[in-house]
Amino acid sequence: MSFEHGRRTTVKTDKGLLRGFLYKNTYHYYGVKYADSKRFMAPIEVEPWQGIKEATNYGFICPGFREDKVGNNLKNPHRFWPANEDCQYLNIWTKDLNPDARKPVLVWFHGGGFFDGSSLDHVSYDGFNLCNLGDVIVVTLNHRLNVLGYLDLSAYDEKYLRSKNVGNLDLIAALEWIQKNIEVFGGDKDNVTIFGQSGGGAKVISVMNMPASEGLFKQGMVMSGVLGEHLTDSNQDMHSLVAKTLEILGIDEQEIEKIESVGHRELCNAYLKAHQDISGIGLPYIGPSKNDDYLGDPMYYGFSEQAKKAPMIVGSNYSEFFTLPNEYHRNDMNEQEMIEAIEKELGKENADEIIPIFKKTFPNNKLIDLLTYDCGAVRGATIDFIKARVKAGCNSTYNYFFTPVFGIKDGSTALHSSDIAFIFNNTSLVPSTYLSDNKQEELQYQMAGRLISLAKLGNPQLEGKIEWPKCNENNIYTMIFDRDCSVMEDFDETLLEKMSKIKTFDFIL
């Protein structure tokens, strides 16, 4: 075990000297400031400094749209950290500070929609084990979220022309910082892979459709980040929502600058109340929307040229947001009880039609798992996204479906975000990822290893493992990531089509 903190862990960036630390033969740099900004304004470069800045503590995270609360710490252990609007910080893990090393760079966009989250709120976001598995550089980052990153004030003053997308402009600023500086950390500025889960996956897609991202990335991975109409700027009326927010705050449009001094929590609450007064349902959409900085959701407005060039992995989890009703206990039911449960939930006629299809599609699953199959959240939207990429002539696109059954509640199909620890090679940090016979170790090697292969080779093939075909105009080839991995061709097309008509999904945050 090694530890160093001093001259050998100090690097020279374009703005000044940074000192991180070396631990277990890996260099760590935490809380690196990649940009500055004023509220509702595009990010600007940090000022040069004299002396040495420490890079040994995580930087501020962005304040969330909602107040912090305890979530599912069993599925994904969380960390909490001080929040501040001044939140443009990134973290780096690397094994080599030689500028000639030119190692692939993997840049993580965190989840939480465009509302919440940070680069460190999941314990499994730690980049150490992924860096060491593939000798790649891992970067995670914070950026402005919610009303700080995406409040559209463009109608009120020309200086706010870009306010609706400054959260994404932070992501661009981070990638630009990487372009300028990653070589001193041993990285290849021309080989950057952007990857993210949930809202982070949506960020990958949206950043690829920003003109300023050209040349800042080479390939990407989207994990559970395609939610169709549930996470798109298409047909969103942002102007009336902002107008109502100003009314609630008592700010006349002639005095719009007053909004710059409104407390973050008060601003979020006003935005939420405005949404509730208009529609009264859940949380409002707040995220990137079409303007000169962003071409808009590629499913509606088309793919940028840089998005077309990028090879991509796009996938999702077996259940995502579909959970088994509490009255059913997966491992305590016989088949007849499962049939009766399905009949109760879906109706007997539907059950009679669907059960044989499900058995054929997922022969190794328990019948009750039919009720948690993602038939309306991410799986279908992901396939539509892949088909759109193929039709648009985009580079290779690879699909996966993450399907293990974990031990939570004596047996739970893979829910939203349960694949994160595997892609980061961090299942040792998340006890609930355990699979009997240590199958989780092989599975995480398959997943993290194929991401590393994408970063190094431009495709996710893994030596000694089954070939992962790219999707084409005729077939969706799906890599099934499970205790034993396999590739299936259009395997759940019929089940998805039938179930999506029977069991709808209302995504209300």
N, C-alpha and C positions, 0 to 999 in steps of 0.2 A: 504494500500500500504506500502511495506517495502523496506528498503535499508540498506545493511551492507557492509562494506569493512574493513577487519581487521583480527584479530586472528581467528575468527570463519569461515572466508572464505578462510583460508590458508590450503593447503594440502601438504603432503609430497610425492613426486614422487620418482622414483628410482634415479634421478639425483639431486634433490634438492627441495626446497620449492616454491610453486606457490600460488599467492594470486589473487583470482578472486573477484567477488562481488555477493551479494544476492539481488535480486529485484523481487518483487511480489512473494515471497516464492520460488523462483527458483534461483539456483546457476548458474552463467555464468562464463565461463573461455574462454577467447579469445586469439588467437595468441600464442598457446602453441607449442613450437618447438619440433617436434617429431624426427627430423633427421637433419644431416648436409651432405654436399657433395661437391665435386669438379666437375667441368664441365665434362660431359660424363662419370662420374664414379658412381658406385653404392653408395647408401646412407650409411652413417656411423652414429653411435650413437653420440648424443650430449655429450659434456664433462660435468661432474658434476660442480655445481656452489655453491658458498658460499652465505649466506644471502637469501633474498626473491626476487623472480622474479615476476613482475606484469603480470597478465594475463587478462588485461582489455581492450586491443586494438587488433583488427585483425592484423594478420601478413601480410607480403608481399604476393602478388599473383604472379603467373608466368607471364612473359611477353607473350603476345599473338603473334600468327603467323602473324596476320594482325593488322594494326593500329586500335586503338579504333574508333568506329563510333557510332552514335546514331541509335538504332534499333527500334523495335516495343515496345515502352515504354508503350503503352496502353494495349497490351496483357500481357506483363511481365515487370513491372517496374524494371529498372536496377540500379546498383550502380557501381561506379568506385573507384578504390583504387590503391595506389602506387604499382608498380611492380618491382621485383628484381629476379635474378636467385636464390637467397637464399630464397626459397619460401615454405619450408616444415613446414607448420604450420597447426594446427587444432584447432577447437572450440568445446566446450562442454556445454550442458545444462543438468542439473540434479536437482532433488528435494531433494536429500538425500546424505549426505557424509558419511553415516555409511557403513563401509566395509562389514558388514553382510547383507546389504539390497539386494544385488544380483539382481539388476533390469536388464531387457533386454536392450541391447545396439543396437542402430540403427546407422549405419555409412553410410553417404551420399557421393557418388561420383558425382561430378558436371558434367553438360553437356558442350557442345562446341566442340564435337568431341574429338580428341586428339590434337587439334590445340590451342583452346582458352578456356576462361571461368575461373571461380574461385568459391570458396566456398561461396562467398557473392555477386556475380554480379547480381543475381536475389534477389530482396527483399523477395520473397517467400521462399528462402532457410533458413530463420531464423528458428531455432529449438525450440523456446520458446513454441509456441502453441501446437506442436506435443508432446513435453516433458510433457506438462501439461495435455493434453487430456488422455494420457495413462500411466502417471507416468513411463515413460521410459527415458533412457538416449539417447540423440541425439548428434552425432558427425558429423561435416562437416570438410572438409580438402582441402588444396591446394597441388598440386604436380607438378613436372616438365612436361612441354608439348612441343609439336612441335619439333624443332631441338634440344632443350635442353634435351628432354626426350626420343627421339626415332631416333636420327641420327645414322645410322649403319656404324661405323668406324672399325668394327671388322677385316676387311681385311688388315688394315694398321699397326696395332700395337697390340700386345697381351694385353696391358693394357686397350685397348678399347673393349675387348671381349664382355662386357655386355652393351655397350653403346646403343644398339638398343632397349633396354627395361628398361632403368633406370627410366623412368617415371612411369612404373608399379611397379618397385622395390621400388619406393617411397611409393606407395600404400601398399605394403607388409610391409614396415618399419612402416607406420602408424598403421596398424593392429597389428604389433608386440608391438608397444608402448602401444596400448590399452590392449593387453594381460598382459603386465607388470604392468600397472598403473590404469586401469579403476576401480579396486576394491576400491581405495581410494575416488572415486567419486560416490560410491554406486553401481557400475555396476557388472554384471556377465560376467567374461571373457570367460566363456564357452557358452555364449548365445549371439552371435554377428550376427546381420542381416546386410548384405550389400545391399544397394539399390541405384539406380541411373537412370537418364533419358537421352535419346539420347546417346551421347558419354559416359555419366556416366553409362548407362545401358550396353554399350559395355565393359566398364571397369569392371563391375561386372562379365560379362561372361569371360573376359580374365583373371581376377585375380583368378577366380575359376579354371582355367586351368593352373595355375602356381604351380609347386610342393611345393614351399615354403609357399603356402597359407593353406596347410593342418593343420587343428586344429585352424585356425584363424577366421573362420566364421561357422555359423550353417545353415543359410538359406539366400535367396536373393530375390530381386525384380528387374525386368528389365522393364523400362518404355520407349517405343519407341526406344529401343536400338538394335534391330535386323534389319539390313538393307541388309542382304544377301551379294551379291558381291560388294556392295557399301562401306562396312566397314569391310574388311577382309584382312588378310595378305596373303591369298592364291594367288599364281601366281603373286606376286608383285616383280618386279625387282628393288630392292633397291640399288644394287651395282652400276649399270650404272648411276643412278641418283646421287649418292654420288660422283662418279668419275667426272661427269660433273660439279657438284657443286665446287669441288676442282679446276677444270680447270678454272672456272669463277672467283674464288677467287685468282687464280695465286699461288696456294699452291701445290708444288711438293710432291708426296707421301713420299719422303725421309725426308721431313720437315713437316710431318703431325701435329706435336705438335703446329705449328703456328695457327691451327684452334682454339685452346683453347683461343686465345686472340682476335679473330675476334668479332666485335660487334654483338650483337644478331640480330639487325635489318638487318645489312649487310648480315649475315648468312642466315636469312630467305629469303631475297630478292634473294640471289644467288641460294638457293634451289628451289625457285619458278621459276626463270629464267631457271634453268636446266630442270625442268619439262616441261616448255613451249617450250624449244628448242627441247626436245625429242618428246613430243606429242601435245603441244599447247592447251590443254583443261583443264580449271578449275584449281583447286588446286590438288596437288599430294597427294597420300595416305601417311600419316605419323602416325604411331601408332605401337603397339606391333607386333612383328613378331617372328616366330618360332626360338627358340634356346634352350639351356639347361635350361634357366630360364622360358620359356614359351612353352607349348606343342603345341601352335598354335590354330587357330580357331577350336572349337570343331565340327563344321559342316563338316570340311574337315579332321581333324586329330583325332577326337574322344574326348569323355569326360573323364576328370580325375576322379579318384575314389572319391575325395572330392566333385566334382561337381555332381556326381551321387547321393551322400548321401543327398544333400541339397534340401529341398522343395523349390519351386520357384513360384512366381507370374510373369507372362510375359504378357504384353499387349501393346496396342497402341491406337491412337486417330482416330476418324472418317476420318479426312481429311489429317492429317500430313502436307505434302507439296503441296497438291492439292488445289489451290485457285480458286475462281470463277472469270472468266474474268471480267474486269471492266465494260464492256458494259451491263452486266446483273445485275439486282437488285432484290435480292431474294424475298423480301416482296412486290414488286410492280408488279409482273408478274402473269397473270392468267395461267391456265393449258395449254391452247393452245400455249401461248407464250413460255412456258417452253418446250413444245414438239418441237416447231420450233427451239429453241436454241439447244436442244440436237441433233436434226437432223443436224443442221449446224456444230456442233462440232464433232459428231461421224459418220455422214452419215445416211441417212434415213433407209437403210436396217438394220444397226446395232441398230438404235433407236427403230425400230419396234420390234426387238427381245429382247432388253434389258429392255425397259420400263416396260413391265408386270412383269419381274423378279424383278426389283427394287421395284415396288409397293408391291409385295408380301413380299420382304425381309425387307423393311423399310416402313411399312404402315403409320407411323405417320410423315414421312418426306415430305417436299415439293419435287416435281418431279425434280426441278432444282438441288437438292442436289446430284443427280446422278453424276453431273460433278465434285464434290469435294470428292467423295468417294475414299478412298485410295486403289487403285487397283494394285499399283505397287511399293510402297516404303517400308512400314513396315508390313502391315497386312499379306500379303502372306508369307513374310520371317519369321514372328513370328510364324505362323502356322507350317511352315516347321521346325522351331527350336523346337517347342513343340513335333511334331511328332518324330523328331530325339531323343529327350530326352526319350520319351516313348519307342521307339524301343531299345534304349541303356540300358533300365532298370533303369532309373533314378528315384529318389524319386518323390513324388507328384508334378505335375505341373498344375497351375491354369491360365486360360486365361481371359483377360478382353478386352473390347472395350469401349472407352470413347466417348460418342456420343451427348453431349448436344449441343444446338444451343444458341450462345451468342449474345449480342446486338451490337457488333462491326459491323459497316456498315449496321445497321438496321437488322442484322441477319447473323451470320457467324457460319458455322459448326466447330467442334473442331479441331483446328490446332495443329501442333507440339508444345509441351511444355505447352499447355493450361491446362493440368491435374496436373501440379506441385503444384500450390497453394492448390489444394484439398488434395493431399497426405500429405502435410505439415500442414494441418488444418489452412491455412493462407489465405482463400478467403477474409477475412476482410482487407487484405493488397493490394488486387488487384481488383479495382472497376469493371473491365470488366468481372469478374467471376459471376456477379449478374445474378440470375435467378428469374423470377417473383415468387411471393408467398413465397419468401425466401427458395426456393428449394435448393439453393446452400449449405445451412447449413446441410440439411439432406444428401445431396450427399457427402459433404466432411466428414461427420461422417461415412458414409458407406465406403469411400475409406481409410481415415486415420485409422479408427477403424479396418478395415480388415488387414491393414499392421501391426498394433499393435498386433492383434490376431495371425498373422503369427509369430511375434517375441516372443510372450508369449507362444503360444500353438503349433507352428509348422504347423498350418493350418489357413486359413483366414476366418473361420466361425465367425459370429457375433450374439450374443444372441438376439433372437427376430426378426432376419432378415432371409431372404431366404437362403437356403443352397447353397453353391457354390461347385459343384462337380469338382473333379479333372479330367483332360483329360485322356483318355485311348487309346488303340490301335484302337478302332473302332469309337470314337467320340471326337470331340473338343467341350467341353462345355464352352460357353463364358458368362461371367458376363457382362451384358450391364450396364455400369455406366451412368445414365442419370437422368432426373428429377424424374423418377420412375425406380428403378432398376429391372432387370429381368435376368433370365438365359435362354440362347438359345442353342440349340444343332445343330451344323453344319449349322447354319442359313443362312450364306452368302456364302457358298461354291460354289454354282452355279454362283452367281453374280460375285464373285471374279474370277472364272475361265474364264467366258465370257469377263468381262471387261479388264482383264489383257492382253487379245489378241487384244483388240481394242485400248486401251489407254495405251501407254507405259510411263515409267518414266525414265527420264535421270537425274541422281543425279549428277549435276555438281556444285561444291561449288564455 
